[in-house]
Amino acid sequence: MPHLTSSVLFCFTLLLVATSAAPSKDHGNSYKVHRHAVGSGPKDGVLALEKAYRKRNWTPPEGLTAAVAFHRDIVANPVHSTIKEDVAVERRGSDIGTVTVEPYGTNTEYLCLVQIAEQSFRMDFDTGSADFWVFNTALPAADQTGHDAVYSPTQSRSFHSVPDSWFDVSYGDNSSTKGLVGTETVQIGEITVVGQAVELPSTVSSQFSGDTNSDGIVGFGFSQTGNSIRPSPMPTFFENAAPKLKANVFTANLKDGTPGQYEFGTIDPSAYQAPLAYTGVDKSGGLWQFDLSRYAIGPDTYAGTVSPAIADTGSSLLMLDPAIVNDYYAQVPTSTDDFQGKIFPCDTALPDFSFGIGSTMARIPGNLLNYTSVPGTSDCYGGVQSNLGNGLNVLGDIMFASQFVVFDAGAMRIGFAPHA
């Protein structure tokens, strides 16, 4: 690429508006719900990288696949305990509700307490997908093991099957999450959605069955092209909420080292350092996809052909074009590349990485790009890894740790600014 010189993760807060497929009595009120998840578990770069490949239906390198089983054996299982809820209702005469959650372990994943009918689940809120699915009684008993809660549609008076509908999400290892579809009453804190499409898998891939912390996924992509329900896609939770929002927008405020926030219906000007840098979104693939104008490594800016990107709260790492990865680690002379991906001595000072949004550069500090230590070594695992040339740059939780992000479905754009 031409080179130019220039001077140039369980924890979050969910804020959303009460909504429903039918009129909701909660509309116009706001609520605050606090949740404390107790437990711990180490991050693992190999497992995070494999998960990212599987999610995008990218076949992992053979060496990485062989390493996954070994890493699952040596990484300690998280310590589980009961979630303690402290619920406080705050009415501010607005359309905004707040659900606060604190980090689980070392920010390996982001979970929120979701109530489906009368039962509560810990679920992953994911801007990189458009499906709402939950562990349920149709799964084999082995896949239900380890989950504190498993949804049972036969025990719910509000469940309604959607005849002749199904879903099937395939992954790069030829495994999948698939099953039947119904509608349910979904509640987060005091916020309720009636008639939400819920997918009930009868089988799940190993990356999901092995994660007993999460009971499912709530996707915030675009249903018409990203939702896997067939023969006709069904709206996401956010799409059902949109008509009741002050604005068709939500924000992710997941600052490193602090409880994070998702806010629906408004943009909090105190949460970021103005101005916001916006760029248009291409939703044709069902994702919050946008063009990157350029990128920078430390003080050096690179221009040339750069694949489009997505902002994905459901991924941990930065999965970038091989050329970008090579440019980055060319400035880390102690780095090496093996079956695990890019690694380097843990005492290495990493350069910043910045990506271009129009005329603005959004910066990710180098200290956030040291993802985690490699077990049994003095090396660390890079937060910048290759997308294997699959033509999509995935900006995961490492990016969100440095950037306040606006998802504006009304204007079909995405915005970035440093955290306040």
C-alpha positions in Angstrom: 0.0 0.0 0.0 1.2 3.6 -0.6 2.6 5.0 2.7 2.2 8.5 3.9 3.6 10.1 7.0 1.3 12.2 9.2 1.1 13.7 12.7 -1.8 12.7 12.3 -15.2 -6.3 27.5 -19.0 -8.8 31.9 -19.9 -5.3 31.6 -22.2 -2.8 30.0 -25.2 -0.6 30.6 -28.2 -0.9 28.4 -30.5 2.1 28.0 -33.6 1.7 25.9 -37.1 2.8 25.5 -40.1 0.8 26.6 -41.8 -0.6 23.5 -44.0 -3.4 22.3 -45.5 -4.9 19.2 -48.7 -3.7 20.9 -49.1 -0.3 22.7 -47.1 -0.4 26.0 -48.1 1.2 29.2 -44.4 1.7 29.9 -44.0 4.2 27.1 -42.9 7.6 28.5 -41.3 6.3 31.7 -37.7 5.5 32.3 -36.2 2.9 34.6 -32.8 2.0 36.1 -31.9 -1.6 36.9 -28.6 -2.6 38.4 -27.1 -6.1 38.0 -24.0 -7.5 39.6 -22.5 -10.6 38.0 -20.1 -12.5 40.3 -17.5 -14.7 38.9 -14.2 -14.7 37.1 -12.4 -16.3 34.2 -9.3 -15.6 32.1 -9.4 -14.4 28.5 -7.9 -16.6 25.9 -6.7 -15.2 22.5 -6.9 -18.4 20.6 -10.5 -19.0 21.6 -11.4 -15.4 20.9 -9.9 -15.6 17.4 -11.6 -18.9 16.6 -14.9 -17.5 17.8 -14.5 -14.5 15.5 -13.8 -16.7 12.5 -16.8 -19.0 13.3 -19.2 -16.1 13.7 -18.4 -14.7 10.3 -18.5 -18.1 8.7 -14.7 -17.9 8.0 -12.9 -21.2 8.1 -10.1 -21.0 10.7 -6.5 -22.0 9.7 -5.9 -25.7 10.4 -3.3 -25.0 13.1 -5.7 -22.7 15.0 -8.4 -25.4 15.0 -5.9 -27.9 16.4 -4.9 -25.5 19.2 -8.5 -24.8 20.3 -9.1 -28.1 22.1 -5.7 -27.7 23.9 -6.6 -24.1 25.0 -10.0 -25.2 26.3 -8.3 -27.7 28.5 -5.7 -25.3 30.0 -8.0 -22.3 30.5 -9.7 -22.4 33.9 -13.5 -22.7 33.7 -15.2 -19.5 35.1 -16.5 -19.6 38.6 -20.3 -19.5 38.5 -22.5 -17.9 41.1 -26.1 -16.6 41.3 -26.7 -13.2 39.8 -27.8 -10.7 42.4 -30.2 -8.1 41.2 -30.7 -4.7 42.8 -33.6 -3.0 41.1 -34.3 0.7 41.5 -36.9 2.5 39.4 -36.2 6.0 38.3 -38.9 8.0 36.5 -37.6 11.0 34.6 -40.5 11.8 32.4 -38.5 10.7 29.3 -38.6 7.8 26.9 -35.3 6.3 28.1 -34.8 3.3 30.4 -31.4 2.2 31.8 -30.2 -1.2 32.7 -26.8 -1.3 34.3 -24.6 -4.4 34.5 -21.0 -4.9 35.7 -18.2 -6.9 34.1 -18.0 -10.7 34.3 -14.5 -11.9 34.9 -12.0 -10.1 32.6 -14.5 -8.7 30.0 -14.4 -11.8 27.8 -18.0 -11.2 26.9 -20.8 -8.7 27.5 -24.1 -10.0 29.0 -27.3 -8.6 30.1 -30.2 -9.9 32.1 -33.2 -10.5 29.8 -36.6 -11.8 30.9 -38.5 -14.0 28.5 -42.0 -14.7 29.8 -41.4 -15.3 33.5 -37.8 -16.5 33.3 -34.5 -14.6 33.4 -31.5 -15.2 31.1 -28.0 -13.8 30.7 -27.7 -12.9 27.0 -25.2 -11.3 24.6 -26.2 -8.0 23.0 -24.7 -8.2 19.5 -24.5 -5.4 16.9 -22.8 -7.9 14.6 -25.9 -10.1 14.1 -29.7 -9.8 13.7 -31.0 -12.9 15.5 -32.6 -13.3 18.9 -32.1 -16.9 20.1 -32.0 -18.6 23.5 -30.9 -21.9 25.0 -34.1 -24.0 25.4 -35.5 -27.4 26.1 -35.4 -28.5 22.5 -31.6 -28.8 22.8 -29.9 -32.1 23.8 -29.5 -32.4 27.6 -25.7 -32.1 27.2 -26.0 -28.7 25.6 -28.3 -27.5 28.4 -25.8 -28.5 31.1 -24.2 -25.6 32.9 -26.9 -23.0 32.2 -28.7 -21.6 35.2 -31.7 -21.1 33.1 -33.1 -22.9 30.0 -36.2 -21.5 28.3 -39.2 -23.8 28.0 -41.9 -22.7 25.6 -44.4 -25.3 26.9 -44.2 -23.6 30.3 -45.0 -20.1 29.0 -48.5 -18.8 28.5 -47.3 -16.0 26.3 -45.4 -18.1 23.8 -46.9 -18.4 20.3 -45.4 -20.6 17.6 -44.9 -19.1 14.2 -46.1 -21.9 11.8 -43.9 -23.0 9.0 -41.0 -20.7 10.1 -37.5 -21.8 11.0 -34.0 -20.5 11.3 -30.6 -21.9 10.5 -27.3 -20.1 11.1 -24.3 -21.9 9.6 -20.7 -21.5 10.7 -17.3 -22.2 9.2 -16.9 -25.6 10.7 -20.2 -26.8 9.1 -21.9 -26.6 12.5 -24.9 -24.4 13.1 -27.6 -23.0 15.3 -31.0 -24.0 14.0 -34.5 -24.7 15.1 -38.1 -23.3 15.3 -39.4 -19.8 15.8 -42.0 -18.3 18.1 -43.0 -15.0 19.6 -42.7 -14.1 23.2 -43.0 -11.3 25.8 -39.4 -10.0 26.4 -38.6 -7.8 29.3 -35.3 -6.1 30.3 -35.7 -4.5 33.7 -39.1 -2.8 33.6 -39.0 -2.6 29.8 -41.2 -4.9 27.8 -41.6 -5.9 24.2 -44.6 -8.0 23.3 -44.6 -10.3 20.3 -40.8 -10.4 19.9 -39.5 -13.1 17.5 -37.5 -15.7 19.5 -35.6 -18.4 17.8 -35.4 -21.8 19.6 -32.4 -23.9 18.5 -32.5 -27.6 18.6 -28.8 -27.8 18.0 -25.9 -25.4 18.6 -22.3 -25.3 17.5 -19.5 -26.1 20.0 -18.6 -22.4 20.4 -22.0 -21.8 21.9 -22.5 -25.0 23.9 -19.1 -24.5 25.4 -20.0 -21.0 26.7 -22.2 -21.7 29.7 -22.1 -18.0 30.8 -24.3 -16.9 27.9 -27.8 -18.2 27.5 -28.3 -16.7 24.0 -28.0 -13.7 21.7 -30.0 -10.5 21.1 -28.9 -9.2 17.7 -29.0 -5.5 16.7 -28.3 -5.8 13.0 -30.8 -5.4 10.2 -33.5 -8.1 10.0 -34.4 -7.8 6.3 -30.9 -8.9 5.2 -29.3 -10.2 8.4 -32.0 -12.1 10.2 -31.9 -15.9 9.5 -35.6 -16.6 10.0 -37.2 -18.3 7.0 -39.2 -18.0 4.8 -39.5 -14.4 6.0 -37.2 -12.5 8.3 -38.7 -11.0 11.5 -37.9 -7.7 13.2 -35.1 -7.4 15.8 -35.7 -6.1 19.3 -34.4 -2.6 18.2 -36.6 -2.6 15.1 -39.7 -3.3 17.2 -38.7 -0.5 19.6 -37.9 2.1 16.9 -41.4 3.5 16.4 -41.6 4.4 20.1 -38.2 6.0 20.4 -37.5 9.7 20.5 -35.0 9.0 17.7 -34.3 5.9 15.7 -30.8 5.6 17.3 -28.8 3.8 19.9 -25.3 4.3 21.3 -22.6 2.1 22.7 -20.6 3.7 25.5 -18.3 0.8 26.6 -15.3 2.7 27.9 -12.4 0.6 29.0 -12.3 -0.1 32.8 -15.7 1.2 33.6 -19.3 0.0 33.5 -20.6 0.6 30.0 -23.8 2.0 28.6 -26.1 1.3 25.7 -28.6 4.1 25.2 -31.6 3.9 22.9 -33.6 6.9 21.6 -31.1 9.6 22.3 -27.4 10.6 22.3 -25.9 11.7 25.6 -23.5 14.7 24.8 -21.7 14.2 28.1 -20.6 10.7 27.1 -18.1 11.7 24.4 -15.6 14.3 23.3 -17.2 16.3 20.5 -17.5 16.3 17.6 -18.9 13.0 16.4 -17.5 11.8 13.1 -20.2 10.2 11.0 -20.1 8.0 7.9 -22.9 6.3 5.9 -23.9 2.7 6.6 -24.5 -0.1 4.0 -27.1 -2.4 5.5 -27.4 -4.7 2.5 -25.5 -7.4 4.3 -27.6 -7.0 7.5 -24.7 -5.4 9.4 -23.6 -1.9 10.5 -21.1 -1.8 7.6 -19.2 1.3 6.5 -16.2 2.3 4.4 -12.8 3.0 5.9 -11.1 5.9 4.2 -7.6 5.0 5.5 -5.8 3.9 8.6 -2.8 4.9 10.7 -0.3 3.0 12.8 1.3 5.3 15.4 2.1 8.5 13.5 2.1 6.9 10.1 -1.0 7.0 7.8 -1.6 4.5 5.1 -3.8 5.0 2.0 -5.0 2.4 -0.5 -7.5 -0.3 -0.9 -9.1 -1.0 2.5 -12.1 -3.4 2.9 -15.3 -2.1 4.5 -15.7 -2.5 8.3 -18.4 -3.4 10.8 -18.7 -2.3 14.4 -19.4 -5.6 16.3 -20.0 -5.7 20.1 -20.3 -9.5 19.7 -16.6 -9.9 18.8 -13.5 -9.2 21.0 -10.7 -8.4 18.6 -9.9 -6.3 15.6 -10.0 -8.6 12.6 -8.3 -6.7 9.8 -7.1 -7.1 6.2 -3.9 -9.1 6.1 -2.1 -6.0 4.6 -3.2 -3.9 7.5 -2.1 -6.6 10.0 1.3 -6.8 8.3 1.7 -3.0 8.4 0.9 -3.0 12.1 3.2 -5.7 13.2 6.0 -4.4 11.0 6.2 -1.7 13.7 6.4 -4.4 16.4 9.7 -6.1 15.5 9.5 -8.5 18.5 6.2 -10.0 17.2 5.9 -13.5 15.8 3.3 -15.3 13.8 2.3 -18.9 14.6 -0.8 -21.1 14.7 -2.1 -18.9 17.5 -2.0 -15.7 15.4 0.2 -12.6 16.2 2.0 -12.7 19.6 4.8 -10.7 21.1 6.6 -10.3 24.5 4.3 -8.9 27.1 6.5 -6.0 27.9 6.3 -4.7 24.3 5.0 -1.1 23.9 2.5 -1.4 21.0 1.7 1.5 18.6 -1.7 3.1 18.4 -4.1 2.0 15.6 -6.4 4.6 14.0 -9.0 4.2 11.3 -10.4 6.9 9.0 -14.0 8.1 9.3 -14.3 10.7 6.6 -11.7 13.3 7.4 -11.3 12.2 11.0 -9.1 9.5 12.5 -10.6 7.4 15.3 -7.7 6.3 17.6 -7.3 3.1 19.6 -4.4 3.4 22.1 -1.7 0.8 21.8 -2.2 -0.4 25.4 -5.7 -1.7 24.4 -4.2 -3.8 21.6 -2.4 -6.1 24.1 -5.3 -8.5 24.4 -4.1 -11.1 26.9 -1.2 -13.2 28.0 -0.4 -16.6 26.3 -0.7 -19.3 29.0 2.6 -20.7 30.1 4.7 -18.1 28.3 6.0 -14.6 28.7 4.2 -13.6 25.5 1.0 -11.8 24.9 -1.7 -12.1 22.3 -2.4 -9.3 19.9 -5.7 -7.6 19.7 -5.0 -7.0 16.0 -5.4 -10.2 14.0 -6.0 -11.2 10.4 -9.4 -11.5 8.7 -7.8 -14.1 6.4 -8.5 -11.9 3.4 -12.3 -12.3 3.7 -12.9 -8.7 2.7 -14.5 -7.4 5.9 -12.7 -5.5 8.8 -14.3 -6.4 12.1 -14.0 -3.8 14.8 -14.8 -5.6 18.1 -14.8 -4.7 21.8 -11.2 -3.4 21.7 -12.5 -0.6 19.5 -15.5 0.1 21.7 -13.2 0.4 24.7 -11.7 3.6 23.1 -14.7 4.9 21.1 -18.2 6.1 21.8 -20.3 4.8 18.9 -23.6 6.0 17.6 -25.8 3.6 15.6 -28.2 5.9 13.7 -30.8 3.9 11.9 -32.9 6.9 11.1 -30.2 8.6 9.0 -28.5 5.2 8.2 -25.1 6.3 9.5 -22.6 5.4 12.2 -20.7 7.9 14.3 -17.5 7.7 16.4 -15.9 9.9 19.1 -13.5 9.4 21.9 -15.1 8.6 25.3 -15.5 11.6 27.6 
